[in-house]
C-alpha cells in the first residue's frame, strides 16, 4: 500500500487518482483491523528474522526491502499527522531517521547476540525478560497509561505522582503478561495447533496437498 501510495505522489499526473482512495483506506477502521497500514512493519520483522536465521534468498531480500521502504513511508506519514495534530512544525524526517536507526540496531544486536550473551553472563535472563516486557508495554502504555494518569489526577493526585504511579502499574502488568500469561497462552496454542495439524493429517484429509508437495518414496 505505502509503496504504491509513494509512487502515486511522485507521479501525480498518471497515478494521482489513487491518492484520495488511499487516504480513505487509511482511516477505515475496518481495514485497520487487517493491519493495512502497519502490516509492513510486522512483515519487515518477520523477513528480518528469516534473513538472519534461515538464510538470505533473493525472494526474502526483495520482500524485506519493499517492507522497509513501505515502513519508512508509513513513519513519515505518521510523523506528519502527529505534527499537524500537535500544531508543531518540525521536520518529519527526524522520526523516520530514528526508525531507520532502530532497524539497524535490531540487526546489529542479532549479529552480536552470542558475544552479548557471553558478556552479560547471569544477567541474560533478566535482560531477556525486560525485552519481552517491551511488547505488552507498547500495546497498552498509551491508552491504559494515559487513562490511569487522567483518572488519578481527576481524583486529586498531583500530575507527576499520577504519572509515576501509572508508569509503575504499566510496567507491573507488562511483567505479569511476559512472565506468566504469555508463556501459558503460548503453550496452549502450541498444543491446539498440534492437535489441529494431527487431525488434518489423520485420514489423509489433506493428502491432495501432500501429494503435490511430497516426492514419492524411493
One Martini backbone bead per residue (centre of mass of N, CA, C, O) as a GRO file, in nm:
protein
  218
    1UNK     BB    1   0.060   0.061  -0.024
    2UNK     BB    2   0.300   0.265   0.031
    3UNK     BB    3   0.444   0.234  -0.238
    4UNK     BB    4   0.209   0.320  -0.422
    5UNK     BB    5   0.161   0.591  -0.286
    6UNK     BB    6   0.439   0.710  -0.354
    7UNK     BB    7   0.411   0.690  -0.662
    8UNK     BB    8   0.158   0.876  -0.678
    9UNK     BB    9   0.315   1.128  -0.573
   10UNK     BB   10   0.538   1.129  -0.798
   11UNK     BB   11   0.285   1.052  -1.019
   12UNK     BB   12   0.015   1.245  -1.050
   13UNK     BB   13  -0.063   1.232  -1.359
   14UNK     BB   14  -0.114   0.904  -1.341
   15UNK     BB   15  -0.170   0.835  -0.999
   16UNK     BB   16  -0.348   1.055  -0.843
   17UNK     BB   17  -0.625   0.895  -0.809
   18UNK     BB   18  -0.517   0.722  -0.553
   19UNK     BB   19  -0.498   0.914  -0.310
   20UNK     BB   20  -0.797   0.924  -0.202
   21UNK     BB   21  -0.815   0.619  -0.159
   22UNK     BB   22  -0.588   0.589   0.053
   23UNK     BB   23  -0.706   0.790   0.260
   24UNK     BB   24  -0.962   0.622   0.314
   25UNK     BB   25  -0.823   0.356   0.395
   26UNK     BB   26  -0.657   0.463   0.638
   27UNK     BB   27  -0.944   0.547   0.807
   28UNK     BB   28  -1.037   0.255   0.815
   29UNK     BB   29  -1.125   0.046   1.069
   30UNK     BB   30  -1.153  -0.221   0.917
   31UNK     BB   31  -0.862  -0.211   0.785
   32UNK     BB   32  -0.705  -0.187   1.050
   33UNK     BB   33  -0.758  -0.488   1.134
   34UNK     BB   34  -0.568  -0.577   0.872
   35UNK     BB   35  -0.301  -0.404   0.868
   36UNK     BB   36  -0.265  -0.203   0.626
   37UNK     BB   37  -0.066   0.006   0.758
   38UNK     BB   38   0.126  -0.193   0.966
   39UNK     BB   39   0.212  -0.461   0.819
   40UNK     BB   40   0.501  -0.390   0.718
   41UNK     BB   41   0.636  -0.403   0.998
   42UNK     BB   42   0.583  -0.700   1.060
   43UNK     BB   43   0.706  -0.815   0.797
   44UNK     BB   44   0.991  -0.713   0.846
   45UNK     BB   45   1.046  -0.882   1.098
   46UNK     BB   46   1.011  -1.157   0.964
   47UNK     BB   47   1.235  -1.114   0.734
   48UNK     BB   48   1.468  -1.065   0.922
   49UNK     BB   49   1.458  -1.341   1.055
   50UNK     BB   50   1.495  -1.509   0.798
   51UNK     BB   51   1.768  -1.386   0.708
   52UNK     BB   52   1.929  -1.443   0.988
   53UNK     BB   53   1.824  -1.765   1.037
   54UNK     BB   54   1.757  -1.895   0.723
   55UNK     BB   55   1.856  -1.702   0.507
   56UNK     BB   56   1.953  -1.583   0.194
   57UNK     BB   57   1.720  -1.460  -0.047
   58UNK     BB   58   1.581  -1.303  -0.301
   59UNK     BB   59   1.289  -1.295  -0.202
   60UNK     BB   60   1.341  -1.197   0.088
   61UNK     BB   61   1.495  -0.939   0.012
   62UNK     BB   62   1.276  -0.798  -0.150
   63UNK     BB   63   1.055  -0.791   0.069
   64UNK     BB   64   1.224  -0.639   0.280
   65UNK     BB   65   1.266  -0.382   0.111
   66UNK     BB   66   0.970  -0.312   0.070
   67UNK     BB   67   0.900  -0.296   0.374
   68UNK     BB   68   1.103  -0.077   0.441
   69UNK     BB   69   0.990   0.145   0.255
   70UNK     BB   70   0.705   0.139   0.373
   71UNK     BB   71   0.789   0.207   0.667
   72UNK     BB   72   0.911   0.481   0.604
   73UNK     BB   73   0.654   0.612   0.492
   74UNK     BB   74   0.474   0.563   0.740
   75UNK     BB   75   0.648   0.735   0.931
   76UNK     BB   76   0.618   1.000   0.783
   77UNK     BB   77   0.307   1.014   0.796
   78UNK     BB   78   0.277   0.996   1.104
   79UNK     BB   79   0.447   1.248   1.167
   80UNK     BB   80   0.266   1.447   1.017
   81UNK     BB   81   0.010   1.401   1.183
   82UNK     BB   82   0.129   1.471   1.464
   83UNK     BB   83   0.219   1.760   1.397
   84UNK     BB   84  -0.061   1.867   1.321
   85UNK     BB   85  -0.207   1.795   1.590
   86UNK     BB   86   0.019   1.972   1.763
   87UNK     BB   87   0.119   2.232   1.601
   88UNK     BB   88   0.387   2.147   1.451
   89UNK     BB   89   0.720   2.247   1.293
   90UNK     BB   90   0.874   1.960   1.197
   91UNK     BB   91   1.080   1.733   1.082
   92UNK     BB   92   0.986   1.414   0.953
   93UNK     BB   93   1.279   1.280   0.924
   94UNK     BB   94   1.352   1.219   1.218
   95UNK     BB   95   1.168   0.975   1.285
   96UNK     BB   96   1.267   0.809   1.041
   97UNK     BB   97   1.565   0.794   1.132
   98UNK     BB   98   1.507   0.648   1.397
   99UNK     BB   99   1.385   0.398   1.264
  100UNK     BB  100   1.631   0.313   1.101
  101UNK     BB  101   1.823   0.289   1.344
  102UNK     BB  102   1.658   0.067   1.484
  103UNK     BB  103   1.688  -0.149   1.268
  104UNK     BB  104   2.000  -0.159   1.280
  105UNK     BB  105   2.011  -0.240   1.581
  106UNK     BB  106   1.868  -0.508   1.552
  107UNK     BB  107   2.065  -0.638   1.359
  108UNK     BB  108   2.319  -0.596   1.535
  109UNK     BB  109   2.219  -0.752   1.789
  110UNK     BB  110   2.201  -1.029   1.645
  111UNK     BB  111   2.502  -1.047   1.546
  112UNK     BB  112   2.597  -1.007   1.876
  113UNK     BB  113   2.452  -1.209   2.067
  114UNK     BB  114   2.667  -1.407   2.173
  115UNK     BB  115   2.856  -1.192   2.297
  116UNK     BB  116   2.642  -1.061   2.481
  117UNK     BB  117   2.579  -1.315   2.650
  118UNK     BB  118   2.867  -1.356   2.755
  119UNK     BB  119   2.883  -1.079   2.896
  120UNK     BB  120   2.623  -1.101   3.082
  121UNK     BB  121   2.557  -1.383   3.175
  122UNK     BB  122   2.339  -1.394   3.446
  123UNK     BB  123   2.172  -1.140   3.306
  124UNK     BB  124   2.006  -1.256   3.066
  125UNK     BB  125   1.726  -1.312   3.189
  126UNK     BB  126   1.661  -1.017   3.266
  127UNK     BB  127   1.698  -0.891   2.986
  128UNK     BB  128   1.489  -1.066   2.842
  129UNK     BB  129   1.246  -0.974   3.010
  130UNK     BB  130   1.261  -0.679   2.928
  131UNK     BB  131   1.211  -0.737   2.629
  132UNK     BB  132   0.931  -0.884   2.664
  133UNK     BB  133   0.789  -0.624   2.793
  134UNK     BB  134   0.772  -0.423   2.547
  135UNK     BB  135   0.516  -0.520   2.398
  136UNK     BB  136   0.290  -0.484   2.607
  137UNK     BB  137   0.368  -0.191   2.663
  138UNK     BB  138   0.310  -0.087   2.375
  139UNK     BB  139   0.001  -0.165   2.360
  140UNK     BB  140  -0.097   0.007   2.657
  141UNK     BB  141   0.045   0.275   2.749
  142UNK     BB  142  -0.131   0.498   2.615
  143UNK     BB  143  -0.420   0.421   2.703
  144UNK     BB  144  -0.388   0.316   2.997
  145UNK     BB  145  -0.189   0.526   3.106
  146UNK     BB  146  -0.356   0.784   3.044
  147UNK     BB  147  -0.606   0.695   3.203
  148UNK     BB  148  -0.466   0.681   3.478
  149UNK     BB  149  -0.370   0.968   3.498
  150UNK     BB  150  -0.649   1.102   3.472
  151UNK     BB  151  -0.789   0.958   3.708
  152UNK     BB  152  -0.593   1.038   3.935
  153UNK     BB  153  -0.609   1.344   3.890
  154UNK     BB  154  -0.926   1.364   3.930
  155UNK     BB  155  -0.873   1.240   4.240
  156UNK     BB  156  -0.611   1.443   4.343
  157UNK     BB  157  -0.358   1.373   4.205
  158UNK     BB  158  -0.077   1.464   4.111
  159UNK     BB  159   0.076   1.453   3.817
  160UNK     BB  160   0.352   1.307   3.875
  161UNK     BB  161   0.251   1.080   4.059
  162UNK     BB  162   0.054   0.971   3.847
  163UNK     BB  163   0.267   0.901   3.637
  164UNK     BB  164   0.442   0.706   3.809
  165UNK     BB  165   0.211   0.512   3.880
  166UNK     BB  166   0.137   0.433   3.589
  167UNK     BB  167   0.413   0.321   3.513
  168UNK     BB  168   0.419   0.100   3.728
  169UNK     BB  169   0.167  -0.050   3.633
  170UNK     BB  170   0.260  -0.110   3.341
  171UNK     BB  171   0.511  -0.273   3.423
  172UNK     BB  172   0.368  -0.490   3.591
  173UNK     BB  173   0.181  -0.597   3.367
  174UNK     BB  174   0.406  -0.669   3.168
  175UNK     BB  175   0.537  -0.881   3.352
  176UNK     BB  176   0.296  -1.071   3.378
  177UNK     BB  177   0.264  -1.133   3.079
  178UNK     BB  178   0.564  -1.229   3.016
  179UNK     BB  179   0.588  -1.449   3.265
  180UNK     BB  180   0.277  -1.590   3.243
  181UNK     BB  181   0.057  -1.549   3.021
  182UNK     BB  182   0.212  -1.596   2.753
  183UNK     BB  183   0.335  -1.879   2.803
  184UNK     BB  184   0.062  -2.019   2.852
  185UNK     BB  185  -0.068  -1.949   2.579
  186UNK     BB  186   0.151  -2.077   2.403
  187UNK     BB  187   0.110  -2.368   2.494
  188UNK     BB  188  -0.189  -2.393   2.410
  189UNK     BB  189  -0.146  -2.325   2.109
  190UNK     BB  190   0.047  -2.555   2.043
  191UNK     BB  191  -0.152  -2.782   2.111
  192UNK     BB  192  -0.375  -2.695   1.918
  193UNK     BB  193  -0.211  -2.702   1.651
  194UNK     BB  194  -0.122  -2.996   1.678
  195UNK     BB  195  -0.409  -3.113   1.673
  196UNK     BB  196  -0.493  -2.998   1.399
  197UNK     BB  197  -0.268  -3.130   1.236
  198UNK     BB  198  -0.342  -3.421   1.309
  199UNK     BB  199  -0.634  -3.412   1.194
  200UNK     BB  200  -0.555  -3.345   0.898
  201UNK     BB  201  -0.366  -3.593   0.848
  202UNK     BB  202  -0.572  -3.768   0.934
  203UNK     BB  203  -0.705  -3.953   0.677
  204UNK     BB  204  -0.613  -3.769   0.437
  205UNK     BB  205  -0.733  -3.464   0.431
  206UNK     BB  206  -0.437  -3.351   0.287
  207UNK     BB  207  -0.327  -3.534   0.051
  208UNK     BB  208  -0.335  -3.345  -0.197
  209UNK     BB  209  -0.102  -3.170  -0.086
  210UNK     BB  210   0.115  -3.387  -0.039
  211UNK     BB  211   0.130  -3.484  -0.336
  212UNK     BB  212   0.230  -3.195  -0.441
  213UNK     BB  213   0.502  -3.182  -0.226
  214UNK     BB  214   0.574  -3.491  -0.212
  215UNK     BB  215   0.790  -3.715  -0.273
  216UNK     BB  216   0.841  -4.015  -0.367
  217UNK     BB  217   0.923  -4.303  -0.256
  218UNK     BB  218   1.201  -4.523  -0.299
   0.00000   0.00000   0.00000
